[in-house]
Amino acid sequence: MNQEVRYEDDNIRTLDWKEHIRLRPGMYIGKLGDGTAPDDGIYVLLKEIIDNSIDEFVMGYGKQIDIKVEEGTVIVRDFGRGIPLGKVVDSVSQINTSGKFDSKAFKKSVGLNGVGTKAANALSEYFKVQAFRDGETKQAEFALGAITKNHKLVATKEPNGTLIHFKPDSTIFKNYKFRTEFIESQLWNYAYLNTGLKIHFNGKTIFSKNGLHDLLTRKIGEEHTEYPVIFLKGEDIEVAMTHGRHYGEQYHSFVNGQYTTQGGTHLQAFRESVVETIRNRFGKKYEAQDIRTSIIAAISVRVEEPVFESQTKTKLGSLNIAPDGVSVKKFVNDFLSKALDDFLLKNKEVAEALKRRIEQSERERKEIAGIKKLANERAKKANIHNKKLRDCKFHLNEKGDAEKIPFTTIFITEGDSASGSLTKARDVATQAVFSLRGKPLNCYGLTKKVVYQNEELNLLQHALNIEDGIEYLRYNRVVIATDADVDGMHIRLLLLTFFLQFFPDLVRNGHLFILETPLFRVRDKKTTYYCFSEEEKKEAIRKLRGKAEITRFKGLGEISPNEFQDFIGDGIRLQPVVMTDDMNIDHILDYYMGKNTPERQEFIVENLRIELDEIEDTLEIAEAMAEAV
């Protein structure tokens, strides 16, 4: 008989605000992470601080924000009105204190509950807030949310505004590191949505004159679109769209200046309205997928008292544009049905180019349909009999809620020995292994038809469940795990080409990674160091005073399963494959996978020089070791 669990007065606990945030940080900032993904908690903390500065700009105060991120520490200075001096401490430490509760002052602000700054305070080992207001300044310092210094009010010559200085708690965000490419991407979105705002970040100036039009042209370039960007602007809504030369759909959606990475009611309304408007304009019931294939679009709406599906505000849940207003769906549809239709009517060349792109997608879909069924049957049979996929127990979409399941990972590797070691060392609950046979096809410049015709690529897309896009992707992280030699690098490049060519959304949404594995094992009778670079190897040799046995791992298969557990467990090193705002897929693929160019030759020669320099350094170390012996 089971012992009855006590439930008495002393079982009831009352937590103060900072204890609650620190005990359940996921409720406030989503996942934690170490900074290798753009939605990791450290970037959410930064966003929460910047959001307040953006709201000041939107209200007409302060046209500049200065941001500095260095060695894990963040400083944000805006030039808005400044926090009222009598409420400086409360504004960052009292959970129910916020100017956002005054809906007249912040009618369409990013955040309405005032929790974000408190979360940043509670989850930082150091946090300082300072307000400048009409010739006076007030500052306070905190540690883990507890006040450590409450400075007196003093005079100042500084212009009005607010300064926040914080360093995330390394006991919560373990081994964290801010990646400037993620921050820059985040800041560019702020600039696109707030034309005229200047953001200074680590010496760079981020600024936009033309809003969402700039967003699309910067990300893809006019030369890589099927027709010039269509830019439409109305009251509380802004839209930019075009079609590119890639597969999949690419959207950038925003609500009240907030980047809603998971979309929501406004994006769904846009996707449906574009299809309906285009069908009506051309008088033909095109398939929705043919209209939206290769679409690249951005939509921004302003909503009163928005309802988001989580504290991190990545998905809009509001059904109406305002508490007493029309539905979001009707608002977006009414705007597009008129503005987009008028644009296409007045711009015949753009309309014809759009029509040609849709009909091209239609032809490709019908061409693929003939071989798709056979390829699907082949994939099911191959997965069962060839055991190419060693699956895990959890899957990203099996429960319909990615936030409630652990991180799942699939390692894509080549060869039986490497996949064997990974399979034995993995966590069977959350880690899967897919084994390639030989080098995959170079698919640069090919159509998606080749994916179904090539067995390896077809099996890979089915293992990931991305045949119809990444909406039903089965794993949080797709990790390329190849040997650190010439063949391994070549396979890595071919896989990157495959994903960028046919499934760019996988990369854009931060799902693709490179597994870093040790190049060297340096040890003596007592101590073992695993080294991921020449520099780490040199340091290990110095620590062992030159008396070391050095093993160069030529392939993943040489690393034993016991050793592998260290490299794919808590200490896993993943290099995210990042697409920054200034990256262009067409240019990248053409540069690395297209015809030989003088630029690429120069790149190879320059990097060969670097490699030779490293070899010379290694020889110097070897000579020093020989002298020591």
ZAGU-289570 format. One record per residue (C-alpha): x, y, z. Coordinates in nm, 3 decimals. Each point is the difference from the previous one (the first is absolute). Layout:
// ZAGU-289570
R       xx       yy       zz
R        X        Y        Z
...
END
This chain:
// ZAGU-289570
R       xx       yy       zz
R    0.000    0.000    0.000
R    0.141    0.338   -0.099
R    0.071    0.247    0.279
R   -0.238    0.296   -0.011
R    0.169    0.325   -0.099
R   -0.037    0.277    0.259
R   -0.177    0.318   -0.104
R    0.000    0.239    0.296
R    0.047    0.372    0.071
R    0.377   -0.027   -0.014
R   -0.023   -0.143   -0.354
R   -0.126    0.336   -0.128
R    0.277    0.238   -0.109
R   -0.023    0.367   -0.087
R    0.268    0.115   -0.240
R    0.093    0.361   -0.055
R    0.018    0.129   -0.358
R    0.368   -0.074   -0.064
R   -0.015   -0.349    0.153
R   -0.294   -0.089   -0.222
R    0.177    0.121   -0.315
R    0.322   -0.184    0.091
R   -0.186   -0.319    0.087
R   -0.205    0.000   -0.322
R    0.196    0.210   -0.252
R   -0.160   -0.180   -0.295
R   -0.335    0.158    0.086
R    0.151    0.343   -0.063
R    0.267   -0.039   -0.269
R   -0.069   -0.335   -0.166
R    0.298   -0.233   -0.027
R    0.335    0.078    0.158
R    0.281   -0.111   -0.233
R    0.360    0.114   -0.033
R   -0.037    0.250   -0.283
R    0.041   -0.240   -0.292
R   -0.363    0.053   -0.109
R   -0.159    0.340   -0.074
R   -0.291   -0.063    0.239
R    0.218   -0.096    0.298
R   -0.081    0.175    0.326
R    0.291    0.245    0.000
R   -0.136    0.161   -0.318
R   -0.348    0.014    0.152
R    0.143    0.193    0.296
R    0.163    0.246   -0.240
R   -0.322    0.029   -0.201
R   -0.206    0.076    0.310
R    0.227    0.293    0.083
R    0.008    0.136   -0.355
R   -0.379   -0.032   -0.032
R   -0.043    0.269    0.264
R    0.230    0.233   -0.195
R   -0.193   -0.074   -0.321
R   -0.328    0.087    0.169
R    0.149    0.338    0.094
R    0.095    0.060   -0.366
R   -0.348   -0.101   -0.118
R   -0.149    0.252    0.245
R    0.222    0.268   -0.159
R    0.285    0.018    0.252
R    0.363   -0.076   -0.088
R    0.123   -0.078   -0.350
R    0.314   -0.187    0.106
R    0.085   -0.314    0.198
R    0.358   -0.090    0.093
R    0.076   -0.369    0.063
R    0.327   -0.159    0.103
R    0.052   -0.373    0.052
R    0.342   -0.108    0.118
R    0.127   -0.305    0.191
R   -0.348   -0.110    0.101
R   -0.107    0.344    0.125
R   -0.270    0.221   -0.155
R   -0.048    0.376    0.018
R   -0.307    0.165   -0.155
R   -0.045    0.380    0.004
R   -0.301    0.170   -0.150
R   -0.091    0.368   -0.021
R   -0.369   -0.016    0.079
R   -0.173    0.166    0.291
R    0.181   -0.206    0.262
R   -0.168   -0.203    0.274
R   -0.171    0.233    0.253
R    0.268    0.042    0.266
R   -0.219   -0.099    0.290
R   -0.079   -0.334   -0.164
R    0.345   -0.108   -0.123
R    0.037   -0.280    0.255
R   -0.361   -0.116   -0.016
R   -0.005   -0.009   -0.381
R    0.260   -0.278   -0.008
R   -0.085   -0.181    0.323
R   -0.375    0.018    0.063
R   -0.183   -0.253   -0.215
R   -0.323    0.202   -0.020
R    0.162    0.336   -0.070
R    0.012    0.126   -0.362
R   -0.087    0.302   -0.214
R   -0.144   -0.253   -0.245
R   -0.311   -0.038    0.215
R   -0.101    0.349   -0.113
R   -0.149   -0.092   -0.338
R   -0.026    0.368   -0.101
R    0.376    0.046    0.027
R    0.085   -0.329   -0.170
R   -0.302   -0.077   -0.215
R    0.182   -0.229   -0.244
R    0.319   -0.081    0.182
R    0.208   -0.316   -0.027
R   -0.065   -0.115    0.356
R   -0.292    0.064    0.228
R    0.084   -0.176    0.325
R    0.336    0.155    0.094
R    0.156   -0.337    0.088
R    0.294   -0.003   -0.243
R    0.232    0.240    0.183
R   -0.063   -0.177    0.329
R    0.089   -0.333   -0.161
R    0.326    0.148   -0.129
R    0.076    0.128    0.350
R   -0.081   -0.327    0.178
R    0.200   -0.208   -0.249
R    0.313    0.219    0.004
R    0.295   -0.030    0.235
R    0.040    0.377   -0.041
R   -0.269    0.249   -0.099
R    0.005    0.380    0.007
R   -0.276    0.242   -0.092
R    0.057    0.373   -0.035
R   -0.251    0.266   -0.104
R    0.087    0.350   -0.124
R   -0.282    0.250    0.024
R    0.002    0.379   -0.021
R    0.348    0.055    0.146
R   -0.019   -0.270    0.268
R    0.097   -0.367    0.006
R   -0.084   -0.297    0.217
R    0.165   -0.344   -0.013
R   -0.025   -0.332    0.181
R    0.204   -0.322   -0.016
R   -0.115   -0.358    0.052
R    0.135   -0.355    0.018
R   -0.235   -0.287   -0.094
R   -0.290    0.242    0.044
R    0.097    0.113    0.351
R    0.092    0.366    0.038
R    0.363    0.057    0.100
R    0.035    0.377   -0.041
R   -0.273    0.262   -0.001
R    0.174    0.320   -0.107
R   -0.122    0.343    0.097
R   -0.152    0.243   -0.245
R    0.271    0.227   -0.147
R    0.030    0.271   -0.262
R    0.111   -0.087   -0.354
R    0.068    0.162   -0.335
R   -0.092   -0.317   -0.189
R   -0.297    0.017   -0.238
R   -0.323   -0.170    0.103
R   -0.029   -0.375   -0.038
R    0.064   -0.335    0.167
R    0.313   -0.215    0.031
R   -0.013   -0.372    0.078
R    0.317   -0.199    0.069
R   -0.025   -0.375    0.065
R    0.194   -0.325   -0.005
R   -0.202   -0.324   -0.026
R    0.038   -0.252    0.281
R    0.250   -0.263   -0.117
R   -0.149   -0.257    0.241
R   -0.326    0.013   -0.198
R    0.138    0.069   -0.349
R    0.287   -0.248    0.015
R    0.300    0.072   -0.227
R   -0.196    0.273   -0.173
R    0.144    0.222   -0.269
R   -0.168    0.286   -0.186
R    0.032   -0.039   -0.378
R    0.010    0.337   -0.172
R   -0.161   -0.136   -0.318
R   -0.318   -0.089    0.192
R   -0.007    0.337    0.173
R    0.055    0.190   -0.326
R   -0.285   -0.188   -0.163
R   -0.222    0.088    0.294
R    0.100    0.367   -0.017
R   -0.055    0.023   -0.376
R   -0.359   -0.113    0.056
R   -0.046    0.285    0.247
R    0.139    0.243   -0.259
R   -0.227   -0.126   -0.281
R   -0.306    0.044    0.219
R    0.098    0.340    0.135
R    0.120    0.209   -0.293
R    0.210    0.292    0.111
R    0.132   -0.175    0.313
R    0.380   -0.023    0.027
R    0.144   -0.295    0.189
R    0.369    0.005    0.082
R    0.130   -0.349    0.076
R    0.365   -0.070    0.078
R    0.117    0.270   -0.238
R   -0.252   -0.071   -0.279
R   -0.298    0.215   -0.095
R   -0.324   -0.178   -0.086
R   -0.258    0.215   -0.177
R   -0.285   -0.040   -0.249
R   -0.182    0.256   -0.216
R   -0.247   -0.223   -0.181
R   -0.117   -0.250    0.261
R   -0.101   -0.348   -0.116
R    0.108    0.079   -0.356
R    0.355    0.034    0.134
R   -0.042   -0.328    0.190
R   -0.068   -0.203   -0.313
R    0.254    0.170   -0.225
R    0.271   -0.035    0.264
R   -0.073   -0.368    0.058
R   -0.032   -0.111   -0.361
R    0.108    0.280   -0.234
R   -0.212    0.126   -0.288
R    0.213   -0.193   -0.249
R   -0.109   -0.333    0.152
R   -0.376    0.054   -0.014
R   -0.246   -0.085   -0.275
R   -0.140    0.354    0.008
R    0.059    0.323    0.198
R   -0.116    0.001    0.361
R   -0.367    0.095    0.042
R   -0.028    0.246    0.288
R   -0.340    0.087    0.148
R   -0.069    0.224    0.300
R   -0.319    0.089    0.179
R   -0.113    0.108    0.345
R    0.139   -0.250    0.253
R    0.114   -0.239   -0.273
R    0.303   -0.028   -0.228
R    0.077   -0.274   -0.254
R    0.291   -0.081   -0.230
R    0.009   -0.305   -0.227
R    0.163   -0.159   -0.303
R    0.093   -0.346   -0.127
R    0.355   -0.133    0.004
R    0.170   -0.290   -0.173
R   -0.002   -0.247    0.288
R   -0.240   -0.253    0.141
R   -0.218    0.048    0.304
R   -0.169    0.305    0.144
R    0.190    0.274    0.183
R   -0.186    0.236    0.232
R    0.096    0.274    0.242
R   -0.297    0.098    0.215
R   -0.025    0.270    0.264
R   -0.252    0.129    0.250
R    0.048    0.341    0.164
R    0.368   -0.016   -0.091
R    0.043   -0.352    0.141
R    0.146   -0.267   -0.229
R   -0.253   -0.282    0.022
R    0.226   -0.285   -0.110
R   -0.284   -0.253    0.032
R   -0.250    0.216   -0.187
R   -0.352   -0.001    0.131
R   -0.342    0.124   -0.108
R    0.138    0.291   -0.205
R    0.236   -0.220   -0.204
R   -0.264   -0.266   -0.059
R   -0.235    0.274   -0.121
R    0.271    0.129   -0.235
R    0.070   -0.344   -0.149
R   -0.370   -0.058   -0.066
R   -0.066    0.351   -0.130
R    0.289   -0.007   -0.249
R   -0.142   -0.318   -0.154
R   -0.353    0.139   -0.019
R    0.109    0.335   -0.145
R    0.221   -0.156   -0.270
R   -0.266   -0.250   -0.100
R   -0.252    0.284   -0.040
R    0.246    0.220   -0.192
R    0.085   -0.267   -0.260
R   -0.339   -0.170   -0.001
R    0.148   -0.346    0.056
R   -0.015   -0.229    0.302
R    0.371   -0.071    0.031
R    0.106   -0.247    0.268
R    0.097    0.186    0.316
R    0.341   -0.173    0.009
R    0.077    0.117   -0.355
R   -0.074    0.361    0.095
R    0.204   -0.013    0.321
R    0.296   -0.209   -0.117
R    0.313    0.220    0.007
R   -0.191    0.294    0.147
R    0.205    0.238    0.214
R   -0.212    0.238    0.202
R   -0.009    0.220    0.305
R   -0.306    0.126    0.185
R   -0.024    0.238    0.292
R   -0.320    0.089    0.184
R   -0.085    0.218    0.299
R   -0.250   -0.150    0.241
R   -0.158    0.147    0.312
R    0.066   -0.210    0.312
R    0.149   -0.295   -0.192
R   -0.034   -0.351    0.139
R    0.307   -0.216   -0.055
R    0.015   -0.373    0.058
R    0.303    0.028    0.230
R    0.193    0.260    0.200
R    0.270    0.004   -0.271
R   -0.262    0.136   -0.245
R    0.100   -0.216   -0.296
R   -0.354   -0.085   -0.114
R   -0.304    0.227   -0.017
R   -0.318   -0.148    0.141
R   -0.227    0.306   -0.031
R   -0.312   -0.060   -0.207
R   -0.090    0.370   -0.026
R    0.204    0.306   -0.097
R   -0.137    0.176    0.312
R   -0.225   -0.108    0.289
R   -0.302    0.151   -0.178
R    0.139   -0.016   -0.354
R   -0.023   -0.224   -0.306
R    0.172   -0.337   -0.016
R    0.367   -0.019   -0.092
R   -0.095   -0.220   -0.295
R   -0.248    0.252   -0.140
R    0.235    0.293    0.066
R    0.286   -0.162   -0.197
R   -0.226   -0.135   -0.274
R   -0.177    0.335   -0.054
R    0.337    0.174   -0.033
R    0.160   -0.252   -0.240
R   -0.306   -0.057   -0.215
R    0.005    0.368   -0.088
R    0.366    0.110    0.031
R    0.158   -0.306   -0.166
R   -0.266   -0.020   -0.269
R    0.041    0.371   -0.080
R    0.378   -0.042   -0.019
R   -0.022   -0.295   -0.241
R   -0.255    0.185   -0.212
R    0.228    0.304   -0.033
R    0.328   -0.196   -0.041
R   -0.061   -0.236   -0.293
R    0.362   -0.119   -0.030
R    0.015   -0.101    0.367
R   -0.337   -0.175   -0.032
R    0.118   -0.199   -0.303
R    0.324   -0.099    0.172
R   -0.196   -0.114    0.307
R   -0.231   -0.204   -0.221
R    0.294   -0.166   -0.178
R    0.155   -0.096    0.334
R   -0.323   -0.159    0.120
R   -0.041   -0.196   -0.324
R    0.362   -0.116    0.019
R   -0.067   -0.139    0.349
R   -0.314   -0.166   -0.133
R    0.196   -0.175   -0.277
R    0.270   -0.119    0.240
R   -0.259   -0.137    0.243
R   -0.173   -0.200   -0.273
R    0.334   -0.127   -0.128
R    0.100   -0.123    0.346
R   -0.339   -0.158    0.069
R    0.078   -0.278   -0.246
R    0.303   -0.124    0.195
R   -0.099    0.107    0.351
R   -0.216   -0.304    0.086
R    0.266   -0.246   -0.109
R    0.269    0.191    0.191
R   -0.213   -0.001    0.316
R   -0.047   -0.376   -0.019
R    0.374   -0.044   -0.053
R    0.071    0.216    0.303
R   -0.226   -0.204    0.230
R    0.155   -0.326   -0.117
R    0.359    0.127    0.028
R   -0.051    0.135    0.351
R   -0.132   -0.336    0.118
R    0.250   -0.233   -0.168
R    0.320    0.206   -0.024
R   -0.018    0.143    0.354
R    0.128    0.334   -0.120
R   -0.182    0.182    0.278
R    0.059   -0.086    0.365
R   -0.288    0.199    0.138
R   -0.062    0.146    0.347
R   -0.308   -0.025    0.219
R   -0.102    0.367    0.003
R   -0.086    0.204   -0.307
R   -0.045    0.373   -0.043
R   -0.359   -0.010   -0.123
R   -0.136   -0.322    0.142
R   -0.176    0.182    0.287
R   -0.081    0.313   -0.196
R    0.181    0.224    0.246
R    0.374    0.040   -0.051
R    0.042    0.197    0.324
R   -0.107   -0.295    0.217
R    0.246   -0.260   -0.127
R    0.379   -0.020    0.039
R    0.244    0.098   -0.269
R    0.016   -0.270   -0.267
R    0.301   -0.036   -0.226
R    0.079   -0.198   -0.313
R    0.363   -0.057   -0.097
R    0.065   -0.040   -0.373
R    0.321   -0.194   -0.045
R    0.179   -0.207   -0.263
R    0.122   -0.358    0.026
R   -0.073   -0.296    0.227
R    0.279    0.063    0.251
R   -0.098    0.360    0.073
R   -0.373   -0.075    0.018
R    0.076   -0.304    0.217
R    0.194    0.205    0.256
R   -0.267    0.272    0.005
R   -0.281   -0.256    0.035
R    0.164   -0.169    0.299
R    0.081    0.329    0.174
R   -0.325    0.190   -0.062
R   -0.294    0.065    0.229
R   -0.266   -0.224   -0.157
R   -0.279    0.218    0.135
R    0.101    0.321   -0.177
R    0.278   -0.075   -0.253
R   -0.040   -0.171   -0.338
R    0.265   -0.100   -0.255
R   -0.034    0.000   -0.379
R    0.273   -0.178   -0.196
R    0.095    0.118   -0.348
R    0.146   -0.237   -0.256
R    0.287    0.174   -0.173
R   -0.001    0.363   -0.110
R   -0.340    0.156   -0.072
R   -0.080    0.150   -0.337
R    0.105    0.358   -0.073
R   -0.348    0.141   -0.060
R    0.097    0.361   -0.072
R   -0.217    0.141   -0.277
R   -0.222   -0.312   -0.018
R   -0.379   -0.013    0.048
R   -0.174   -0.180    0.284
R   -0.071   -0.289   -0.233
R    0.352   -0.124    0.071
R   -0.082   -0.041    0.371
R   -0.251   -0.272   -0.083
R    0.220   -0.161   -0.263
R    0.309   -0.017    0.224
R   -0.046   -0.269    0.265
R    0.227    0.154    0.266
R   -0.156    0.347   -0.022
R   -0.352   -0.145   -0.012
R    0.061   -0.211    0.311
R    0.150    0.297    0.181
R   -0.299    0.227   -0.063
R   -0.233   -0.276    0.118
R    0.204   -0.063    0.313
R   -0.034    0.371    0.084
R   -0.365    0.008   -0.114
R    0.054    0.316   -0.204
R   -0.139   -0.118   -0.333
R   -0.271    0.267    0.012
R    0.201    0.261    0.192
R    0.138    0.026    0.352
R   -0.334    0.040    0.179
R    0.015   -0.366    0.104
R    0.375   -0.027    0.054
R    0.057   -0.290    0.241
R    0.313    0.132    0.177
R    0.093    0.331    0.164
R    0.359   -0.025   -0.115
R    0.129   -0.144   -0.324
R    0.372   -0.059    0.049
R    0.251   -0.072   -0.275
R    0.258   -0.233    0.155
R    0.279   -0.073   -0.248
R    0.370   -0.073    0.029
R    0.239    0.294    0.037
R    0.190   -0.090   -0.317
R   -0.029    0.098   -0.366
R   -0.270   -0.259   -0.078
R   -0.195    0.092    0.312
R    0.011    0.370   -0.085
R   -0.115   -0.080   -0.354
R   -0.298   -0.200    0.130
R   -0.083    0.286    0.236
R    0.003    0.247   -0.290
R   -0.224   -0.225   -0.212
R   -0.252   -0.034    0.284
R    0.000    0.375    0.056
R   -0.067    0.045   -0.372
R   -0.290   -0.246    0.021
R   -0.165    0.183    0.290
R    0.059    0.351   -0.137
R   -0.122   -0.098   -0.346
R   -0.320   -0.181    0.097
R   -0.072    0.069    0.368
R    0.143    0.346    0.083
R   -0.262    0.047    0.275
R    0.179   -0.270    0.198
R    0.307    0.225    0.009
R   -0.186    0.329    0.044
R   -0.190   -0.134    0.298
R    0.317   -0.108    0.179
R   -0.037   -0.379   -0.022
R    0.327   -0.087   -0.179
R    0.328   -0.054    0.186
R    0.351   -0.138   -0.049
R    0.129   -0.242    0.264
R    0.341    0.095    0.131
R    0.204   -0.305    0.100
R    0.356   -0.007    0.136
R    0.284   -0.006   -0.246
R    0.257   -0.116    0.255
R    0.031   -0.196    0.319
R    0.296    0.115    0.207
R    0.079   -0.203    0.313
R    0.251   -0.135    0.240
R   -0.044   -0.274    0.260
R   -0.222    0.217    0.222
R   -0.171    0.263   -0.211
R   -0.186    0.004   -0.332
R   -0.089    0.307   -0.205
R   -0.231   -0.004   -0.302
R    0.094    0.284   -0.232
R   -0.225    0.153   -0.264
R    0.264    0.217   -0.165
R    0.374    0.043   -0.046
R   -0.003    0.270    0.268
R   -0.162   -0.231    0.255
R    0.253   -0.272   -0.089
R    0.292    0.238    0.055
R   -0.142    0.103    0.336
R   -0.049   -0.363    0.105
R    0.359   -0.085   -0.093
R    0.122    0.295    0.206
R   -0.207   -0.112    0.300
R    0.152   -0.348   -0.021
R    0.344    0.157   -0.040
R    0.061   -0.167   -0.333
R   -0.019   -0.354    0.132
R   -0.316   -0.096   -0.182
R   -0.143   -0.268   -0.226
R   -0.179    0.172   -0.288
R   -0.270   -0.173   -0.203
R   -0.141    0.164   -0.311
R   -0.356   -0.121   -0.058
R   -0.029   -0.057   -0.374
R   -0.371   -0.082    0.012
R   -0.299   -0.030    0.228
R    0.027   -0.378   -0.014
R    0.331    0.019    0.188
R   -0.169    0.156    0.302
R   -0.131   -0.267    0.235
R   -0.366    0.007    0.116
R    0.116    0.073    0.356
R    0.191    0.303   -0.119
R   -0.287    0.106   -0.228
R   -0.235    0.026    0.298
R    0.204    0.300    0.117
R   -0.034    0.174   -0.337
R   -0.373   -0.047   -0.069
R   -0.124    0.030    0.361
R   -0.001    0.303    0.228
R    0.334    0.112   -0.143
R   -0.116   -0.008   -0.362
R    0.152    0.269   -0.222
R   -0.230    0.106   -0.280
R    0.081    0.266   -0.256
R   -0.328    0.149   -0.127
R   -0.035    0.054   -0.373
R   -0.107    0.363    0.000
R   -0.149    0.208   -0.280
R    0.055    0.366    0.080
R   -0.189    0.288   -0.161
R    0.269    0.068   -0.256
R    0.029   -0.363   -0.115
R   -0.138   -0.092   -0.340
R   -0.067   -0.368   -0.074
R    0.048    0.034   -0.375
R    0.335    0.174    0.045
R    0.119   -0.249    0.263
R   -0.090   -0.307   -0.204
R    0.143    0.144   -0.319
R    0.323    0.098    0.179
R    0.064   -0.339    0.157
R   -0.178   -0.241   -0.233
R   -0.016    0.178   -0.336
R    0.262    0.034   -0.271
R    0.354    0.068    0.114
R    0.049    0.370    0.060
R    0.308    0.217    0.065
R   -0.153    0.103    0.336
R   -0.026   -0.362    0.112
R    0.353   -0.076   -0.117
R    0.125    0.295    0.203
R   -0.194   -0.122    0.303
R    0.155   -0.349   -0.027
R    0.353    0.135   -0.040
R   -0.039    0.236    0.297
R   -0.132   -0.277    0.227
R    0.274   -0.233   -0.121
R    0.252    0.255    0.127
R   -0.171   -0.003    0.341
R    0.018   -0.381    0.005
R    0.371    0.008   -0.084
R    0.059    0.248    0.283
R   -0.170   -0.242    0.241
R    0.219   -0.287   -0.125
R    0.311    0.209    0.064
R   -0.121    0.072    0.355
R   -0.053   -0.372    0.056
R    0.352   -0.079   -0.120
R    0.139    0.259    0.243
R   -0.184   -0.168    0.287
R    0.129   -0.342   -0.108
R    0.357    0.135   -0.005
R   -0.048    0.151    0.347
R   -0.128   -0.334    0.129
R    0.297   -0.183   -0.150
R    0.239    0.242    0.173
R   -0.184   -0.048    0.332
R    0.038   -0.379   -0.027
END
